[in-house]
Amino acid sequence: MTHEERIALCKICSNRSFDSKLGIACSLTGRRPDFIGTTKDFMRDEHKIEKELKREEEAAEDEKISINTKMAIGVVLVLAGIVVYFITNGGWLFYGAIIVGLYWIVSGLNGDKLKIKED
């Protein structure tokens, strides 16, 4: 078992403590975790686990909002570029808005695909 795996267990154990010199430590032994596999003194900290799950859910929701925002900005830019193009009888300046809008839409779609792959 690696140190990182031990620390991951300690983060959800109610017997954890923090020492400024050691980092996460055991409140029973006062030492850094050095157990192999698991320890008989492990006690799940349900409050900490619940808090971590909530934080992960909020982060996922924030990411979803970010993806939707990118796509919405892209649609607005494309529509604005098309409207202004027809109002100005073919003005070339607003191709930039259309191109940037398409970029934002594709960026949002790619972010959505990456999110699906991670799940």
MARMARZA-161584 format. One record per residue (C-alpha): residue number from 1; x, y, z. Coordinates in steps of 0.02 Angstrom, whole numbers, plus 50000, padded with zeros to 5 digits. Each point is the difference from the previous one (the first is absolute). Example, Ala and Ser with C-alpha at 12.3 -4.5 7.8 and 13.67 -1.06 7.14 Angstrom:
2
+------+-------+-------+-------+
| resi |  east | north |    up |
+------+-------+-------+-------+
|    1 | 50615 | 49775 | 50390 |
|    2 | 50069 | 50172 | 49967 |
+------+-------+-------+-------+
This chain:
119
+------+-------+-------+-------+
| resi |  east | north |    up |
+------+-------+-------+-------+
|    1 | 50000 | 50000 | 50000 |
|    2 | 50069 | 50170 | 49951 |
|    3 | 50009 | 50152 | 50112 |
|    4 | 49869 | 50087 | 49892 |
|    5 | 49880 | 49854 | 50025 |
|    6 | 50026 | 50006 | 50188 |
|    7 | 49969 | 50188 | 50002 |
|    8 | 49839 | 49974 | 49899 |
|    9 | 49938 | 49882 | 50137 |
|   10 | 50055 | 50118 | 50137 |
|   11 | 49904 | 50144 | 49921 |
|   12 | 49837 | 49906 | 50032 |
|   13 | 50048 | 49932 | 50172 |
|   14 | 49934 | 50084 | 50157 |
|   15 | 50166 | 49962 | 50086 |
|   16 | 50097 | 50118 | 49887 |
|   17 | 50090 | 50154 | 50060 |
|   18 | 50113 | 50128 | 49919 |
|   19 | 50176 | 50044 | 50050 |
|   20 | 50085 | 50148 | 49917 |
|   21 | 50162 | 49900 | 49987 |
|   22 | 49928 | 49830 | 49952 |
|   23 | 49842 | 50045 | 49907 |
|   24 | 49856 | 49878 | 50024 |
|   25 | 50038 | 49889 | 50149 |
|   26 | 49911 | 49875 | 50112 |
|   27 | 49926 | 50079 | 50156 |
|   28 | 50026 | 49834 | 50092 |
|   29 | 50186 | 49978 | 49962 |
|   30 | 50050 | 50179 | 49956 |
|   31 | 50096 | 49931 | 49849 |
|   32 | 49981 | 50001 | 49814 |
|   33 | 49901 | 49852 | 49934 |
|   34 | 50111 | 49847 | 49982 |
|   35 | 49874 | 49858 | 50003 |
|   36 | 49994 | 49867 | 49865 |
|   37 | 49833 | 49965 | 49918 |
|   38 | 49887 | 50069 | 50136 |
|   39 | 50001 | 50032 | 50186 |
|   40 | 49887 | 49933 | 50137 |
|   41 | 49982 | 50178 | 50065 |
|   42 | 49920 | 50065 | 49840 |
|   43 | 49834 | 50086 | 50032 |
|   44 | 49904 | 50072 | 49853 |
|   45 | 49964 | 50185 | 50018 |
|   46 | 49827 | 50005 | 49921 |
|   47 | 49990 | 50190 | 50014 |
|   48 | 50165 | 50021 | 49906 |
|   49 | 49947 | 49874 | 49866 |
|   50 | 49833 | 50089 | 49977 |
|   51 | 50090 | 50168 | 49988 |
|   52 | 50121 | 49934 | 49868 |
|   53 | 49858 | 49925 | 49896 |
|   54 | 49905 | 50164 | 50007 |
|   55 | 50156 | 50096 | 49946 |
|   56 | 50027 | 49882 | 49853 |
|   57 | 49817 | 50017 | 49947 |
|   58 | 50012 | 50190 | 50007 |
|   59 | 50159 | 49998 | 49897 |
|   60 | 49916 | 49890 | 49868 |
|   61 | 49850 | 50117 | 49995 |
|   62 | 50114 | 50152 | 49981 |
|   63 | 50089 | 49914 | 49856 |
|   64 | 49834 | 49962 | 49916 |
|   65 | 49945 | 50182 | 50017 |
|   66 | 50166 | 50054 | 49926 |
|   67 | 49974 | 49887 | 49848 |
|   68 | 49822 | 50063 | 49975 |
|   69 | 50059 | 50180 | 50016 |
|   70 | 50133 | 49974 | 49867 |
|   71 | 49872 | 49929 | 49881 |
|   72 | 49876 | 50141 | 50036 |
|   73 | 50132 | 50133 | 49968 |
|   74 | 50045 | 49913 | 49838 |
|   75 | 49819 | 49997 | 49940 |
|   76 | 49977 | 50184 | 50043 |
|   77 | 50158 | 50049 | 49907 |
|   78 | 49953 | 49899 | 49845 |
|   79 | 49825 | 50073 | 49997 |
|   80 | 50064 | 50176 | 50028 |
|   81 | 50127 | 49977 | 49860 |
|   82 | 49866 | 49937 | 49880 |
|   83 | 49878 | 50141 | 50043 |
|   84 | 50131 | 50135 | 49982 |
|   85 | 50062 | 49921 | 49837 |
|   86 | 49828 | 50018 | 49923 |
|   87 | 49970 | 50173 | 50073 |
|   88 | 50162 | 50066 | 49926 |
|   89 | 49968 | 49914 | 49831 |
|   90 | 50146 | 49881 | 50010 |
|   91 | 50121 | 50091 | 50114 |
|   92 | 50156 | 49895 | 50022 |
|   93 | 50043 | 50061 | 50175 |
|   94 | 49873 | 49888 | 50085 |
|   95 | 50070 | 49837 | 49935 |
|   96 | 50110 | 50009 | 50154 |
|   97 | 49848 | 49990 | 50115 |
|   98 | 49938 | 49848 | 49905 |
|   99 | 50169 | 49913 | 50006 |
|  100 | 50025 | 50037 | 50185 |
|  101 | 49822 | 49946 | 50036 |
|  102 | 50028 | 49834 | 49910 |
|  103 | 50160 | 49977 | 50100 |
|  104 | 49905 | 50024 | 50164 |
|  105 | 49864 | 49878 | 49947 |
|  106 | 50128 | 49867 | 49951 |
|  107 | 50096 | 50034 | 50160 |
|  108 | 49842 | 49972 | 50103 |
|  109 | 49958 | 49841 | 49905 |
|  110 | 50177 | 49931 | 50023 |
|  111 | 49993 | 50039 | 50185 |
|  112 | 49836 | 49906 | 50011 |
|  113 | 50076 | 49850 | 49910 |
|  114 | 50150 | 50001 | 50118 |
|  115 | 49881 | 50002 | 50148 |
|  116 | 49906 | 49849 | 49932 |
|  117 | 50163 | 49904 | 49974 |
|  118 | 50054 | 50034 | 50181 |
|  119 | 49836 | 49929 | 50067 |
+------+-------+-------+-------+
